[in-house]
Structure formats: structure tokens, C-alpha cells
Amino acid sequence: MSGEVLTERIGGVPSIVVNRPEVRNAINAAASVAIAEALDELDNDPALAVGVIEPVRSSENAREGALAFKEKRTPHWKGH
């Protein structure tokens, strides 16, 4: 996977983060391939039913987005 797309699992929920802030997270060919690979991983793991795709923010905000999704609540973004 390229550095343009980051993946991690937070509390069993996979997070796919588009990491291209210099172009406002616009998707290019490399990013689209990396997202497709991450989605294939999600499809191939029967333990996973949902994933999150989001733009890069501060690390605290990225984690907050995934945790809020898991906890079924509205995220509290820092700086907003």
C-alpha cells in the first residue's frame, strides 16, 4: 500500500485514510489502487462487516472518527 492511503484497525473497525493533504486528498491512480487493495482486504475477512474511508486529519481526529463510528455517535473534531 502506498503512503497516500493509510490503514489501521481501531476496535475491530478498519479505517482507510486518504493521506494526500497537499492536494486536498484528491484521488490519483496510486491512491485508487491502494483503496481497492484495502477494500479487497475488507471483503476477504469474514469477521469484518464495515469499514471507514476518510480523509487525513490530525491523528487525534482520525482516531476520533473511527471511535465515534464504533460507538454510534457524532465525532467531536478538534479544531472545528
Phi and psi in degrees as a GROMACS rama.xvg file:
@    title "Ramachandran Plot"
@    xaxis  label "Phi"
@    yaxis  label "Psi"
@TYPE xy
-77.1055  165.005  SER-2
-71.235  -6.40264  GLY-3
-77.7867  -16.7015  GLU-4
-134.966  125.156  VAL-5
-111.125  144.189  LEU-6
-130.086  146.894  THR-7
-159.478  162.562  GLU-8
-113.639  127.476  ARG-9
-120.135  112.924  ILE-10
59.4297  34.4162  GLY-11
82.9188  0.134169  GLY-12
-105.634  117.008  VAL-13
-71.5893  136.385  PRO-14
-116.208  127.21  SER-15
-111.997  114.35  ILE-16
-113.719  120.757  VAL-17
-76.7758  119.61  VAL-18
-113.903  65.7204  ASN-19
-134.085  56.0348  ARG-20
-62.2882  -25.7149  PRO-21
-66.3556  -18.3792  GLU-22
-124.467  30.3674  VAL-23
53.9662  36.8372  ARG-24
61.6068  28.9386  ASN-25
-63.7018  143.935  ALA-26
-89.349  128.183  ILE-27
-113.128  -174.749  ASN-28
-60.7075  -45.5003  ALA-29
-63.411  -41.8429  ALA-30
-66.287  -39.066  ALA-31
-66.2  -37.2982  SER-32
-65.1454  -43.8013  VAL-33
-64.2478  -39.526  ALA-34
-64.772  -42.6015  ILE-35
-60.9381  -41.4218  ALA-36
-63.2207  -42.1168  GLU-37
-65.3488  -39.1404  ALA-38
-68.5906  -35.248  LEU-39
-61.2387  -41.9728  ASP-40
-60.8405  -42.3121  GLU-41
-62.2303  -45.401  LEU-42
-62.3311  -33.9833  ASP-43
-87.1235  -2.45536  ASN-44
-107.918  104.639  ASP-45
-65.0205  -15.3218  PRO-46
-77.8319  -13.0519  ALA-47
-105.677  132.432  LEU-48
-116.309  -14.2913  ALA-49
-149.88  152.327  VAL-50
-142.479  166.092  GLY-51
-120.325  129.746  VAL-52
-113.732  126.712  ILE-53
-147.824  160.382  GLU-54
-77.874  158.411  PRO-55
-65.9503  139.343  VAL-56
-136.399  -166.83  ARG-57
-63.3486  156.721  SER-58
-60.0056  -34.7319  SER-59
-65.2284  -40.4399  GLU-60
-69.4936  -37.6602  ASN-61
-62.1303  -45.0734  ALA-62
-64.6077  -41.6373  ARG-63
-60.3062  -40.2069  GLU-64
-60.6109  -45.3984  GLY-65
-68.3214  -42.171  ALA-66
-66.2109  -40.4182  LEU-67
-62.4358  -40.5823  ALA-68
-61.3701  -47.2032  PHE-69
-61.009  -39.7316  LYS-70
-87.7835  3.39631  GLU-71
54.9955  50.9433  LYS-72
-138.241  168.67  ARG-73
-76.6156  132.415  THR-74
-68.6872  151.73  PRO-75
-110.363  93.6506  HIS-76
-76.8436  135.818  TRP-77
-76.1496  139.493  LYS-78
82.6442  5.26498  GLY-79
